[in-house]
Amino acid sequence: MKGFHPPQSEMKKHNDLSKTKETLHVVESIVKVERILICEKIYK
């Protein structure tokens, strides 16, 4: 018997949420970079 731990499902839910937010942030950054690159190609 170890110390009390929160239920696994709750922990997993929380982790999934933060992972989802991180992933969204990464995707947004990539999209911004791609847009900038595309614009630079068009205007050169």
N, CA, C and O atoms as a printed pandas DataFrame, in Angstrom:
     atom_number atom_name residue_name chain_id  residue_number  x_coord  y_coord  z_coord
0              1         N          MET        A               1    0.848   -1.207    0.000
1              2        CA          MET        A               1    0.000    0.000    0.000
2              3         C          MET        A               1    0.879    1.251    0.000
3              4         O          MET        A               1    1.660    1.492    0.921
4              5         N          LYS        A               2    0.726    2.015   -1.038
5              6        CA          LYS        A               2    1.446    3.293   -1.111
6              7         C          LYS        A               2    0.507    4.403   -0.669
7              8         O          LYS        A               2   -0.652    4.156   -0.335
8              9         N          GLY        A               3    1.016    5.622   -0.670
9             10        CA          GLY        A               3    0.191    6.772   -0.293
10            11         C          GLY        A               3   -0.965    6.945   -1.267
11            12         O          GLY        A               3   -1.019    6.303   -2.317
12            13         N          PHE        A               4   -1.882    7.818   -0.898
13            14        CA          PHE        A               4   -3.069    8.036   -1.734
14            15         C          PHE        A               4   -2.692    8.698   -3.054
15            16         O          PHE        A               4   -1.936    9.669   -3.083
16            17         N          HIS        A               5   -3.228    8.161   -4.142
17            18        CA          HIS        A               5   -3.049    8.776   -5.461
18            19         C          HIS        A               5   -4.423    9.097   -6.022
19            20         O          HIS        A               5   -5.373    8.352   -5.779
20            21         N          PRO        A               6   -4.551   10.181   -6.763
21            22        CA          PRO        A               6   -5.834   10.458   -7.418
22            23         C          PRO        A               6   -6.155    9.331   -8.396
23            24         O          PRO        A               6   -5.242    8.664   -8.883
24            25         N          PRO        A               7   -7.422    9.109   -8.689
25            26        CA          PRO        A               7   -7.790    8.040   -9.635
26            27         C          PRO        A               7   -7.067    8.225  -10.967
27            28         O          PRO        A               7   -6.918    9.348  -11.449
28            29         N          GLN        A               8   -6.620    7.112  -11.559
29            30        CA          GLN        A               8   -5.873    7.180  -12.824
30            31         C          GLN        A               8   -6.650    7.948  -13.878
31            32         O          GLN        A               8   -6.077    8.778  -14.584
32            33         N          SER        A               9   -7.960    7.684  -13.998
33            34        CA          SER        A               9   -8.739    8.297  -15.075
34            35         C          SER        A               9   -8.698    9.824  -14.966
35            36         O          SER        A               9   -8.585   10.522  -15.973
36            37         N          GLU        A              10   -8.791   10.331  -13.740
37            38        CA          GLU        A              10   -8.737   11.788  -13.556
38            39         C          GLU        A              10   -7.381   12.333  -13.997
39            40         O          GLU        A              10   -7.303   13.339  -14.702
40            41         N          MET        A              11   -6.314   11.653  -13.572
41            42        CA          MET        A              11   -4.971   12.083  -13.966
42            43         C          MET        A              11   -4.846   12.069  -15.487
43            44         O          MET        A              11   -4.324   13.010  -16.086
44            45         N          LYS        A              12   -5.330   10.996  -16.102
45            46        CA          LYS        A              12   -5.217   10.847  -17.551
46            47         C          LYS        A              12   -5.983   11.963  -18.247
47            48         O          LYS        A              12   -5.495   12.554  -19.210
48            49         N          LYS        A              13   -7.189   12.249  -17.756
49            50        CA          LYS        A              13   -7.995   13.314  -18.350
50            51         C          LYS        A              13   -7.211   14.615  -18.356
51            52         O          LYS        A              13   -7.134   15.310  -19.369
52            53         N          HIS        A              14   -6.632   14.929  -17.205
53            54        CA          HIS        A              14   -5.891   16.183  -17.075
54            55         C          HIS        A              14   -4.711   16.198  -18.041
55            56         O          HIS        A              14   -4.478   17.194  -18.726
56            57         N          ASN        A              15   -3.969   15.095  -18.096
57            58        CA          ASN        A              15   -2.811   15.015  -18.990
58            59         C          ASN        A              15   -3.234   15.162  -20.442
59            60         O          ASN        A              15   -2.587   15.872  -21.212
60            61         N          ASP        A              16   -4.319   14.492  -20.819
61            62        CA          ASP        A              16   -4.800   14.579  -22.197
62            63         C          ASP        A              16   -5.147   16.014  -22.541
63            64         O          ASP        A              16   -4.849   16.489  -23.637
64            65         N          LEU        A              17   -5.786   16.713  -21.589
65            66        CA          LEU        A              17   -6.174   18.097  -21.837
66            67         C          LEU        A              17   -4.953   18.957  -22.102
67            68         O          LEU        A              17   -4.926   19.708  -23.077
68            69         N          SER        A              18   -3.942   18.860  -21.249
69            70        CA          SER        A              18   -2.767   19.705  -21.429
70            71         C          SER        A              18   -2.022   19.312  -22.700
71            72         O          SER        A              18   -1.464   20.170  -23.384
72            73         N          LYS        A              19   -2.011   18.015  -23.020
73            74        CA          LYS        A              19   -1.370   17.584  -24.266
74            75         C          LYS        A              19   -2.103   18.180  -25.456
75            76         O          LYS        A              19   -1.479   18.655  -26.404
76            77         N          THR        A              20   -3.441   18.154  -25.403
77            78        CA          THR        A              20   -4.235   18.694  -26.502
78            79         C          THR        A              20   -3.922   20.167  -26.691
79            80         O          THR        A              20   -3.743   20.625  -27.819
80            81         N          LYS        A              21   -3.854   20.921  -25.587
81            82        CA          LYS        A              21   -3.549   22.345  -25.674
82            83         C          LYS        A              21   -2.169   22.556  -26.274
83            84         O          LYS        A              21   -1.990   23.415  -27.138
84            85         N          GLU        A              22   -1.183   21.771  -25.818
85            86        CA          GLU        A              22    0.173   21.893  -26.360
86            87         C          GLU        A              22    0.171   21.602  -27.851
87            88         O          GLU        A              22    0.781   22.333  -28.632
88            89         N          THR        A              23   -0.511   20.541  -28.248
89            90        CA          THR        A              23   -0.550   20.160  -29.661
90            91         C          THR        A              23   -1.170   21.274  -30.486
91            92         O          THR        A              23   -0.649   21.629  -31.543
92            93         N          LEU        A              24   -2.282   21.829  -30.007
93            94        CA          LEU        A              24   -2.926   22.928  -30.722
94            95         C          LEU        A              24   -1.962   24.082  -30.893
95            96         O          LEU        A              24   -1.872   24.668  -31.972
96            97         N          HIS        A              25   -1.238   24.412  -29.828
97            98        CA          HIS        A              25   -0.287   25.519  -29.872
98            99         C          HIS        A              25    0.784   25.248  -30.928
99           100         O          HIS        A              25    1.126   26.131  -31.715
100          101         N          VAL        A              26    1.308   24.027  -30.939
101          102        CA          VAL        A              26    2.345   23.660  -31.913
102          103         C          VAL        A              26    1.790   23.769  -33.326
103          104         O          VAL        A              26    2.436   24.330  -34.211
104          105         N          VAL        A              27    0.596   23.233  -33.533
105          106        CA          VAL        A              27   -0.019   23.268  -34.864
106          107         C          VAL        A              27   -0.195   24.713  -35.313
107          108         O          VAL        A              27    0.096   25.042  -36.463
108          109         N          GLU        A              28   -0.667   25.577  -34.420
109          110        CA          GLU        A              28   -0.852   26.985  -34.771
110          111         C          GLU        A              28    0.465   27.614  -35.187
111          112         O          GLU        A              28    0.518   28.345  -36.177
112          113         N          SER        A              29    1.536   27.337  -34.440
113          114        CA          SER        A              29    2.845   27.905  -34.770
114          115         C          SER        A              29    3.288   27.445  -36.150
115          116         O          SER        A              29    3.781   28.243  -36.948
116          117         N          ILE        A              30    3.110   26.153  -36.433
117          118        CA          ILE        A              30    3.521   25.610  -37.733
118          119         C          ILE        A              30    2.733   26.296  -38.840
119          120         O          ILE        A              30    3.301   26.688  -39.859
120          121         N          VAL        A              31    1.433   26.439  -38.643
121          122        CA          VAL        A              31    0.578   27.062  -39.654
122          123         C          VAL        A              31    1.041   28.495  -39.908
123          124         O          VAL        A              31    1.122   28.926  -41.058
124          125         N          LYS        A              32    1.348   29.238  -38.835
125          126        CA          LYS        A              32    1.821   30.615  -38.996
126          127         C          LYS        A              32    3.094   30.649  -39.815
127          128         O          LYS        A              32    3.221   31.452  -40.740
128          129         N          VAL        A              33    4.041   29.778  -39.482
129          130        CA          VAL        A              33    5.319   29.744  -40.209
130          131         C          VAL        A              33    5.070   29.431  -41.674
131          132         O          VAL        A              33    5.648   30.073  -42.551
132          133         N          GLU        A              34    4.217   28.453  -41.949
133          134        CA          GLU        A              34    3.941   28.081  -43.340
134          135         C          GLU        A              34    3.313   29.243  -44.090
135          136         O          GLU        A              34    3.658   29.491  -45.245
136          137         N          ARG        A              35    2.393   29.959  -43.450
137          138        CA          ARG        A              35    1.773   31.113  -44.109
138          139         C          ARG        A              35    2.820   32.148  -44.466
139          140         O          ARG        A              35    2.822   32.685  -45.573
140          141         N          ILE        A              36    3.714   32.430  -43.521
141          142        CA          ILE        A              36    4.767   33.421  -43.757
142          143         C          ILE        A              36    5.625   32.978  -44.941
143          144         O          ILE        A              36    5.930   33.780  -45.824
144          145         N          LEU        A              37    6.011   31.711  -44.958
145          146        CA          LEU        A              37    6.849   31.199  -46.046
146          147         C          LEU        A              37    6.121   31.320  -47.381
147          148         O          LEU        A              37    6.717   31.731  -48.376
148          149         N          ILE        A              38    4.843   30.965  -47.409
149          150        CA          ILE        A              38    4.058   31.036  -48.643
150          151         C          ILE        A              38    3.987   32.486  -49.118
151          152         O          ILE        A              38    4.174   32.755  -50.304
152          153         N          CYS        A              39    3.721   33.413  -48.213
153          154        CA          CYS        A              39    3.636   34.830  -48.574
154          155         C          CYS        A              39    4.965   35.309  -49.140
155          156         O          CYS        A              39    4.991   36.040  -50.130
156          157         N          GLU        A              40    6.069   34.904  -48.520
157          158        CA          GLU        A              40    7.383   35.323  -49.008
158          159         C          GLU        A              40    7.613   34.803  -50.421
159          160         O          GLU        A              40    8.150   35.521  -51.264
160          161         N          LYS        A              41    7.215   33.571  -50.689
161          162        CA          LYS        A              41    7.383   33.007  -52.040
162          163         C          LYS        A              41    6.569   33.812  -53.043
163          164         O          LYS        A              41    7.047   34.111  -54.138
164          165         N          ILE        A              42    5.335   34.166  -52.673
165          166        CA          ILE        A              42    4.446   34.881  -53.586
166          167         C          ILE        A              42    5.031   36.255  -53.913
167          168         O          ILE        A              42    4.993   36.684  -55.066
168          169         N          TYR        A              43    5.567   36.940  -52.914
169          170        CA          TYR        A              43    5.967   38.333  -53.110
170          171         C          TYR        A              43    7.388   38.490  -53.621
171          172         O          TYR        A              43    7.823   39.604  -53.912
172          173         N          LYS        A              44    8.136   37.359  -53.735
173          174        CA          LYS        A              44    9.509   37.505  -54.245
174          175         C          LYS        A              44    9.515   37.415  -55.756
175          176         O          LYS        A              44   10.574   37.515  -56.376
